[in-house]
Amino acid sequence: MNTAAPYLPAAPWTAREDLAALVAALGSDNVRWVGGAVRDTLLGHPVADIDAATLHPPQTVMERLGQAGIRAIPTGIDHGTVTAILPGGNVEVTTLRHDVSTDGRRATVAFATDWREDAQRRDFTINALYVDPVTLELFDWFEGTADLKAHRVRFIGDARQRIREDHLRILRYYRFQARFGSELDDEAEEACAQLAPTLKGLSRERVAAELLNLLSLPDPSATVERMEARGVLPVILPEAGAPGVAALHALVDEESRQGARSDPLRRLAALLPADPRAAEQVAARLRLSAAQKKRLVTAAGRKPDPGEARSLAYHLGHDEAIDRLLLAGADISPLSGWDIPQFPIKGGQIVARGISAGPEVARILREIEHRWVEEGFPGPERATALLDERLPR
C-alpha cells in the first residue's frame, strides 16, 4: 500500500463499464467512491461492496438513473440512500449528509453539499476516504491512509462524542480493530469501556448482527478477550465470561489446525456454557432466526466426548456435527466428502412381517437403525439382513 500517492491504485472494479455508466448518469463532478471499496483497494484486499457519495438529492439520483436506463431502488431514501442495480453488483448511492440530531440509536440528517462535512460524520478515519471516479484522485481529510499504514482504527473527532451519537460504534470499533488493527488507540479503548452500558439501549437485532460479523473474522479471539476485560462483552453477552473467551481461543486454534471453515454461530456457541437452556435464552435475546437458534442449542448440548463423527452427523446433521466435534477438539476428517445416507428400511417392511402398525413398529425400526448405524451404515443388503435377524420371514 502506497499511502504517499494521492491516487487510488487501479483495480478491476474501477474499470467496470456499468460503474462508468453510473458515473455518466450522475455526472463525474457529482459523485465519488467512498468507504470500504476505497479502503480495501488501498490494502490490496478483495472488494465486495461499492458505495458512492453524491451531491444530488435522492430524488434527483432516482430520476437520473432512470433516464439512463439504470434501475434504482429507494432503499433508504429518507436518509439519502438509493441502490443502483448494476450487472456487476449493486451500488448504494447516498447523498452527502450532516447530522441534525442523534440519540445514540438513530440520527436525524439533513442533506449537504460539502464533501468534507460528509466525511466528518463517518465513524473512523479509514472509512472516510473518497475517490474521484474518473481520475482516481484520493481525498483524505483525516489521515485515514496513515492510520491504515499504522494498522490503527481511530475515531474521527472525539471518541466519546462519536459513540454518544451512535452507541453501535462501540461494537463497530472492535470489529474493525479485529480486522485491520494492531496498534491500539488509547482514547478509543477508554471511550468504549466507559460507554459500554449504552449498548443496552440498542435493538437486539443490531447487536446480534454486529457480534456475528465480528465472530466471522479470521481470528477475533484476542479482540473478544479485550472486550471481556474492558467490560464490553458482559453487557451484550453476560453468559460468556473468561471461560467462554478461553473456549473461543481453543476453537479458533482447532479450526485452524484442522483447516475447517470458520463459522460465527459456532464461535458464539463456544462463548456460551454447554447448556441448551442458556443457548435458548441467548438466541431469544438476540432475536436469532429459528435455524440459528436450533444450531446454537444443538452446539450447547455438547459433551467432552462427542462420539463417532458419522453417527453424530447422521443424528444431528452435518454442520451440527462439525460444531460438536470442533468444540470438543475432535477429528472432523471422517465427514470430509461424506454424504449422510438414508436408512433403507421402512415401517411398511416391518408391518409386512406381521407387526401391527403402531408404536411397536417404530420401536423395532429404531432397534434395527441403531445396529445399522453402529455397523457404519452398510448397504441395503446388510440392512435387510438386520431386519431378517430381528424379524425372520
N, C-alpha and C positions, 0 to 999 in steps of 0.2 A: 504494500500500500504506500503510495507516494502522496503524503498529505501536504507536501510543499506546493504541488501543482494546483492551480486554481480551476482545474477542469476535471470532470469525471472521466475515467478511462472508458473507452468504447467497450460495450458489452453487447451480446446478442440481442438483448431486449431493446437496447437503444436504437437498433436498426429495423425494428419491426414496422412493416408497412401500415398495419392497422393503427399503430400509435401515431405514425406520421399523419394519417387521415384524421385522427382525433385532434391533433395539434392544428392542422389546417382548418378544421371546423371552428375551433375556438379562437384561432389567431395566435401565432407564436409569441407575441408580446404579452398575451393574457394568461399564459399557463406555464407552470413549472412542475417538474417531477420533484417529489418530496418524500422524506421519511425512509422506510425500510429498504426500498429498492436502491436508493442512493447509498445508504449506509452499507448494505451488504455488497454492493458493487465495489465500494472502496476497500472492503475487507477481502474481496475475492471469493465471496460466498455465493452460492446459487440464489437467484432472485425468484421468489414465489409470487408475491403480490406487488402491484404497481399502483401508487397513489399519485394524484395530481392535485395541485392547488391552482385556483383561478381567480382572476379579478371579477369575472362575470357573476352576477347573482344567479341563483339556481334556475329560475325560470328561463333566463337567457341561455343557460347551458342546455336545458331541455330543448329549447327552440332551435338552437344552432346545430345540435347533434341531430335532431330530427330532419332538418333541412339537408344535412349531409348524408342522410340515409343510415345513420347510426342509431340503433335502438338504445333508448335511455330509460332507466327506471328511477323514480324518485324515492330511493331507499331511505333517505334521511333528510328530506328536502327542508323541513323546518329548521334543521341545523346546518343546512347548506350543502348536503351531500347528494350527488346524483351518480348512479352507477351506469357506466357506458358498457354495453355488451359488445365485446370485440372477439373476432375469431381466435386471436392468440391468447385470450384471457381478459377477464373483465377488469375495468379500471374505475376506482372511486375518484370522482372529481368533486372537490369540496371548495366552496367559496371562502376567500380569506375572511377571518373572523377575529373578534376580540370579545372577551368575557364581559358581560354586563353585571352579572351576579352569580355567585356559586354558594352552595351549602354543603359541599363535601360529597354529595351524592349525584347532583345534576347541576348543569350550568345553563344560564340564560345568555345567549350570544347575540351579537349584532354583526352584520356583515361589514367588512372593512376593505380598504384598497391599498394597504401598506404591507409589503411582503415581510418586513422585519417585525412588524406588530403581530402578524400571524405566527411567525416563528417563535416569538417570545411567549406565546400562550401554550406552546408544546412543553411536554414534561422534561425531557432530557436533551442535553446538547447534541448527543449523537443521533437524535431523531429530528433535529431542526436543521437539516441540510437540504438545500434547494438547488435544482439544476435547470438551466435553460435547455429546453428540449431540442433546440437546433444547434447551438454552439457547444453544448455540454459544459458551459461555464458554471462553476460551483460557487454557491453563496453560503457562507458560513459565518454568521454574526456572533456566535457564542463559543468558538474554539472547539466545535464538535470533532473536527478531524484530529486535532491534537489529543482529545480525550480518547478517540478510537485507537490512536497510536500508543497511548499510555495504558490501554485496557482499563479505562476508568469510566464509570457511569456517574454522571453528575447532573443534578437538577439545574434547570435554568432559573436563576434568581435564588431567593431564599427557600431552602428545602422545606422548612416548616410551613411557610405560606403556601407553597405549591401543593403540599399534602392536605392542608386545610381546604383548599379549593376542590380537591378530589381525593378522597381517602383511599381509593383503589390504587393510587400511585405508590403506596407502600408496597403492595404485592408486585406491582409492575417493576419497581426498583429492584426487588430481589430476583425477579425473573430475568431482567436484563443483566443484572450482576452475574447470575449463573451462566448466562450465555456469552457475555462479552467482557466481563470484568475480571481483574485480578488485583488491581490496586484499589483499596477501599477508600471511599470518601468519608472522612470522619463526620462531617456535617450531616451528610445524608444518613449515615448509620444512626447517629444520635436522634435525628428527627424521626426516623421510622420507629425507633424504640419508644420515644416519648409519646408519639401519637398513635401507637398501636391500638389502644382501646377504641379509637374512632372506627375501626374496621367493623365493629359490632353493628353500626348503622347501615351498612351496605346490604344490598339484596344478596340472598344466598346464592342465586344463580351466577352473579358476577364474581363472587368469591370462589365458587367452585370452578368456574371457567379459568380463572387466573391461576388457581392452585394446580389444576390438571395441566395447564400449559407449562408451568414451572417443572412439574414432575415428568413431563415428556422430554425434557432436555437430556443430553447425553449423560451428564453426571451432576445432578442437583444436590447431592448429599451434603457437601460442605456448606452450601448456602442454606439448606434447611436446618443444619446444625446451628448456624449462626442465628437464624430466625428463632430457634428454640431458646438459645442463650439470651437473645435480646428481648424475649417476651412477646414476640410477634406470633409465633406458631401457636402458643397456648390460647390466644384469642380466637383463632379460626379453627383450631383442631386440638382442643384440650386433651383429647384421648391419647395423643402421641407420646409426649414426654421423652425423656432421654432413652428409654428402651426402644421406642419407635424409631428414633433417629439412628440408633445403633443398628436396628434391623434394616433400615433403608440403606445404610452404608454396606451392610453384608449383601443385600440383594443386588445392588448396583455392581458390586465386585463379582457376584455369581453370574449375573447376566453377561458381564464382560468375559469372564473365564470360559463360559460355555457358548459364547457367540450368539446369545439369544437377543431377539428384538426387545428393546425396552418398551415398557407399557405403563402409562401413568396410573391406571386403575390398580395394577399390581403393586406399584410403588406406594400408592395410597394405602393399600391393604397392609403393606409392610409397616407403615407408620402406626397402624391400629393394633390393639391387642387381639389375640386369637380368640375372639368372642363374637359369634354371629349376631348376638343381640346388640352389641356395641356398633357393629358394622351397619345394622339396620337403622339405628338411630342417626349415625353419621350420614348415611345415604338419604334419609328423610330430611335432615337439617340442610344438606347441600342441594336438595332438590334434584338428585340424580335420576336418570331415566330408570325404567323398570329393568332393562337389560343390564345397566351399570350396577344397580342395586343387587341383582342376582349374582353377578360376578364378584362383587365385593363381599357379600355374605358367604359365598362359597369359599372364597380365599380365607375368610376369617375362621372357617371350620378346619383349618389346617392342623396337622399333628407333627411332632418331631420326625416320625417315620411315616411318610406319605403312602407307602405301599408300592406295589408294582406299577410302573408307568402306564402300560397299555390298559391294564384293568382300571386304573384311575380315570384314564381318558374315556373309556367305554361308559363308565358310570356317571362321570361329571361333565364330559365334553373336553375337546382338545385344549382350548385356551384355559379353561379352569384347571385342567391337569397340569399344564405348564406352570400356572401360577403356584399351585400347591408344591410342585417339585422344586422350583427355584427358591421359593420361600424357605424350604427345608434344606436347601443346598444339595438336592438330589439330582441325578443324571437325567437329562431330558432327551438324550440321543435316541432312545428306543422309539420316540414319537416322530422322529425326522422322516418325512416321506411316507408315513404310515396313515392310512385311512381307517377310520373306525368302522369295523364290519357290522353287518346286521345279523342278528340272531336268526338262524334259518328255520327254527321250529315255531309253529303257530299253534294257537289254542285249539283250532279245529282238528289238528292231528291227534291231540290228546283226547278230545271228545270221541274221535273215531276209534279210539282204543277202549271205549266202553265207560269213560268217566263222564258223569253228568255235568253239563255246563254249570258253572258256579265257582265259588271260592277254591274248591279243590283243584280245579283246572289251573287256576293262577298259581297255586302253591306248588304244584308239580312242575309247571313251566319254570318257576323261579329255581327249583332244585336243579333241573337239567341245565338251565342257563348258567347257574353257578359253576357247575362242573365244566361246562364248555369254556367259560372264561378262565378257569383255573388251568385248563389244558392248553391255553394260548390261542383260543379262537380257531379251532380246526375247521376243515371244510364241511360241506353238507353231509357227506357220507358218515363222518365221525359223529356229527350231531344226531343223525338218525340212529346211529348205533347207541348213543347215550339214551335216546328215547326208548329204544328196544330194551336196554338194560333196566330201565325204570319201569316200563310197561310192556312186557313181552306181548307179541302179537297173539 
